[in-house]
Amino acid sequence: MKLLIIGSNFGKFHLKAAIASKKFKEIFIASPNILKKKNYFKVKKYKNYKDILKLKKIDTITIATRPNIQNQVLKFIYKKKCFPRYMILEKPILYKSFAILKKYPKSCKFLTNFIYSFNKKWILYKKKILFFNKIFNINYEWYFKQAYFINKKSTWKIKKNDGGGLINYYLPHVIFNLLNIFKNIKFLNIENKMFYQGILVYIELIFIYKKNFCKIRICNKSNFKIHKLEVESDSRIKNYAIINKTKEWLSNFNIYENNKNFLKRNKFKKKDKDGRDLALFNLYSNFKYYFSKKNIAINQKLTYETFNIIKIINKKLKC
């Protein structure tokens, strides 16, 4: 297969994983400044993705760009009818991009990279949850400090109109994680919110799952670091949590049963030095599995549901 990666910032992590997977005969990367970057992987480089799409039939396209650029790429592919067999899309995805994707032929399968769903510890956590007969409480907390509040460098990731901000950029991860584990969980209302210099930095949300409340707290301007999903059940395991207290997005998660480290007790020996790399390697190495009819249907359904909830929350924030 031939793979084209568009975008060289987060795209370099996709590239590293794709090379390591050894699943692709040829790999190309396109980015306006790619030729200026030193010590980059020895793959074929293009300044403009349009050039290679005009020259070659590409089987797989990964779009790891900001949302507005992703939208332009999707428009170009649709206009020129140069549809790949597979697409991997980074988040967030704009609503106008969804409108384009719905026009694509069914033969072009797309997968949204909600990276926690490809992480082995989150996969294990989900499997354990599915054995619970009844769940009483679900609590989700994610506190961290976004780079903007440290270096004050302007970035699209803080601008909600560009697809950034707490709601558009970070909250989709939380919602997708919940939808991926708890079928039919529903958004109820906004409980609380806080702003800093006109920027939303904290929000507290209430979801409902089988008549029980689920509380989400997420803050991107916090000196306290934690990413935790905690469940209380009526089974032998009363409390089950997956927790990361470090600045790493995916590394250093631990699973706790009744406050005891499940991974340590069960001799989980795989060291997760860089969870992002391992999750992407898992995605590219198991390409056929993740692009199977069943998994594509699940991923796309949850992706649409996630961003529909984001749309509702954004509307409520304007009220």
C-alpha positions in Angstrom: 0.0 0.0 0.0 1.0 3.6 -0.6 0.6 6.0 2.4 0.5 9.8 2.2 0.7 11.8 5.5 -0.3 15.4 5.3 1.1 17.6 8.0 4.6 17.4 9.6 4.0 18.4 13.2 1.8 15.7 14.7 2.2 14.0 11.4 5.8 13.0 12.3 4.4 10.7 15.0 2.1 9.0 12.5 5.1 8.7 10.1 7.3 7.1 12.8 4.5 4.6 13.6 3.8 3.8 10.0 7.4 3.1 9.2 7.8 0.9 12.3 4.6 -1.1 11.3 6.2 -2.2 7.9 2.7 -2.3 6.4 3.4 0.2 3.6 5.3 -0.3 0.3 5.8 3.5 -0.1 5.3 6.4 2.3 5.1 10.1 1.4 4.7 13.2 3.5 3.5 16.6 2.4 3.9 19.9 4.3 4.7 23.4 3.2 7.9 23.5 5.3 8.9 19.9 5.1 12.0 20.5 2.9 13.4 22.9 5.6 13.2 20.3 8.4 16.5 18.6 9.2 17.1 15.1 10.5 13.7 14.0 9.2 12.8 10.5 8.2 14.1 9.3 4.8 10.8 9.3 2.9 9.6 11.1 -0.2 8.7 14.7 0.7 6.4 17.1 -1.0 5.6 20.8 -0.2 2.1 20.4 -1.6 -0.2 17.4 -1.1 -1.9 18.3 -4.4 1.2 17.5 -6.4 1.5 13.9 -5.3 -2.3 13.3 -5.4 -2.1 14.3 -9.1 0.8 12.0 -9.8 0.0 8.8 -7.9 -2.9 6.6 -6.8 -2.7 6.7 -3.0 -4.2 3.9 -0.9 -4.2 5.5 2.5 -4.2 9.2 3.5 -3.5 10.5 7.0 -4.5 14.1 7.6 -2.7 15.5 10.6 -3.3 19.2 10.1 -5.2 22.0 11.8 -9.0 21.7 11.1 -9.3 24.3 8.4 -6.5 22.7 6.4 -8.1 19.3 6.8 -11.3 20.7 5.4 -9.4 22.0 2.3 -7.8 18.6 1.8 -11.2 16.9 2.0 -12.6 19.3 -0.5 -9.7 18.7 -2.9 -10.1 15.0 -2.7 -13.8 15.2 -3.3 -13.4 17.7 -6.2 -10.7 15.6 -8.0 -12.3 12.3 -7.1 -8.9 10.9 -6.0 -10.4 9.0 -3.1 -8.1 6.7 -1.2 -9.3 3.3 0.2 -8.5 4.5 3.8 -8.2 7.8 5.6 -7.1 8.5 9.1 -8.3 11.9 10.4 -6.9 13.9 13.3 -9.3 15.8 15.5 -11.1 18.1 15.8 -13.2 17.7 12.7 -15.2 20.8 11.6 -19.0 20.4 11.0 -18.5 21.5 7.4 -15.9 18.7 7.0 -18.5 16.2 8.1 -20.8 17.5 5.4 -18.1 16.7 2.8 -17.3 13.3 4.3 -21.0 12.2 4.0 -20.7 12.7 0.2 -17.7 10.4 -0.1 -18.2 6.9 -1.6 -18.6 4.0 0.8 -15.5 2.5 -0.7 -13.4 5.3 1.0 -13.3 4.3 4.7 -12.3 6.9 7.3 -11.2 6.4 10.9 -10.9 9.3 13.4 -7.8 9.0 15.6 -9.3 9.2 19.1 -6.0 8.0 20.4 -7.1 6.7 23.8 -9.1 4.0 22.0 -5.9 2.6 20.6 -4.0 2.6 23.9 -3.7 -0.9 25.4 -4.4 0.2 29.0 -7.6 2.0 28.0 -8.6 -1.1 26.0 -8.0 -3.3 29.0 -10.0 -0.9 31.3 -12.9 -1.0 28.9 -12.9 -4.8 28.8 -13.1 -4.9 32.6 -15.9 -2.4 32.8 -18.1 -4.5 30.4 -18.2 -7.3 33.1 -20.0 -5.1 35.7 -23.6 -5.9 36.2 -24.6 -2.5 37.5 -22.8 0.9 37.6 -23.9 3.5 40.2 -21.5 6.4 39.6 -19.1 7.6 36.9 -16.7 10.4 37.5 -14.3 11.8 34.9 -11.6 14.4 35.8 -9.0 15.9 33.5 -6.9 18.7 34.9 -3.7 20.0 33.1 -2.1 23.3 32.0 -2.2 24.0 28.2 1.0 25.3 26.8 -0.6 28.6 25.9 -1.0 29.5 29.6 2.7 28.8 30.1 4.4 30.5 27.1 1.6 32.8 26.0 2.3 31.9 22.3 -0.8 32.4 20.1 -2.0 29.1 18.6 -5.2 27.9 16.9 -5.5 25.3 19.7 -6.8 28.1 22.0 -9.1 29.7 19.4 -12.6 28.2 19.3 -13.4 29.6 15.9 -10.5 27.6 14.5 -11.5 24.4 16.1 -9.5 25.0 19.3 -10.3 25.7 22.9 -11.3 23.6 25.8 -14.6 22.4 24.2 -13.6 21.8 20.6 -10.0 20.5 21.1 -9.9 18.6 24.4 -13.5 17.7 25.5 -14.0 15.5 22.4 -11.5 13.1 23.8 -13.4 12.8 27.1 -16.8 12.4 25.4 -15.5 9.8 22.9 -13.9 7.8 25.8 -17.2 7.7 27.6 -19.3 6.8 24.6 -16.7 4.1 23.7 -17.2 2.4 27.1 -20.7 3.3 28.2 -23.3 2.6 25.5 -26.2 5.1 25.4 -24.7 7.6 27.9 -26.4 11.0 27.4 -25.5 14.6 27.9 -27.8 16.3 30.4 -26.5 19.8 31.2 -23.7 22.2 32.1 -23.2 22.4 35.8 -20.5 25.0 36.1 -17.9 26.9 34.1 -15.0 29.4 34.5 -13.3 31.9 32.2 -9.8 33.5 32.2 -9.4 36.6 30.2 -12.4 35.7 28.1 -11.2 32.1 27.5 -13.1 29.1 28.9 -10.7 27.2 31.1 -13.0 25.0 33.2 -16.3 23.3 32.7 -18.3 20.8 34.7 -20.9 18.7 32.8 -23.5 16.2 33.8 -24.2 13.1 31.7 -26.7 10.4 32.6 -26.2 6.6 32.2 -29.0 4.1 33.1 -30.6 6.7 35.4 -27.3 7.4 37.2 -25.4 10.6 37.0 -22.0 10.9 35.4 -19.9 14.1 36.3 -17.2 15.4 34.0 -14.7 18.1 35.2 -12.1 19.3 32.7 -9.7 22.3 33.1 -6.8 23.3 30.8 -5.4 25.9 33.2 -4.5 24.0 36.3 -1.3 23.4 38.2 -2.8 20.2 39.5 -2.4 17.3 36.9 -4.7 14.4 36.8 -6.6 12.4 34.1 -9.0 10.0 35.8 -12.1 7.9 34.9 -13.6 6.3 38.0 -16.5 3.9 38.2 -18.5 2.6 41.2 -20.3 -0.7 40.8 -22.3 -3.3 42.8 -19.9 -6.1 41.9 -17.0 -7.6 43.9 -14.9 -4.7 42.5 -16.6 -1.7 44.1 -14.3 0.9 42.7 -12.5 0.8 39.4 -10.4 3.6 38.0 -7.8 4.5 35.4 -5.5 7.3 36.5 -2.6 9.3 35.2 -1.1 12.0 37.4 1.7 13.1 35.1 1.9 15.6 32.2 2.1 12.9 29.6 -1.1 12.4 27.6 -0.9 8.7 27.3 2.1 7.4 29.3 1.9 6.5 33.0 -1.7 5.4 33.2 -2.5 2.9 36.0 -5.6 0.8 36.6 -6.9 0.5 40.2 -9.3 -2.1 41.6 -10.7 -1.0 45.0 -7.7 1.4 45.2 -5.1 -1.3 44.6 -2.9 -1.2 41.5 -4.3 -3.8 39.2 -1.4 -3.6 36.7 1.3 -4.2 39.3 -0.6 -7.1 40.9 -1.0 -8.7 37.5 2.6 -8.1 36.4 1.8 -5.8 33.5 5.4 -5.6 32.2 4.9 -3.5 29.0 6.6 -0.2 29.8 4.6 2.6 28.3 7.5 5.1 27.8 5.6 7.0 25.1 2.0 6.1 25.0 1.3 8.1 21.9 3.9 6.3 19.9 2.7 2.9 21.1 -1.0 3.7 20.4 -0.2 4.9 16.9 2.0 1.8 16.3 -0.9 -0.3 17.5 -3.2 1.5 15.0 -0.9 1.1 12.0 0.3 -2.5 12.9 -3.3 -3.7 13.2 -4.5 -1.8 10.1 -6.9 -4.5 8.7 -8.5 -5.0 12.2 -9.2 -1.3 12.8 -10.4 -0.7 9.2 -12.7 -3.8 9.4 -16.4 -3.1 8.6 -17.4 -3.5 12.2 -14.7 -1.2 13.7 -15.2 1.5 11.1 -18.9 1.6 11.8 -18.3 1.9 15.5 -15.6 4.6 15.2 -17.7 6.7 12.7 -20.9 6.4 14.8 -19.0 7.5 18.0 -17.3 10.3 16.1 -20.6 11.7 14.9 -22.1 11.4 18.3 -19.1 13.0 20.0 -19.2 16.1 17.8 -23.0 16.3 17.9 -22.7 16.6 21.7 -19.9 19.2 21.3 -22.3 21.2 19.0 -25.0 21.1 21.7 -22.6 22.2 24.4 -21.3 25.0 22.3 -24.9 26.2 21.7 -25.7 26.1 25.5 -22.6 28.1 26.2 -23.8 30.9 24.0 -27.2 31.1 25.8 
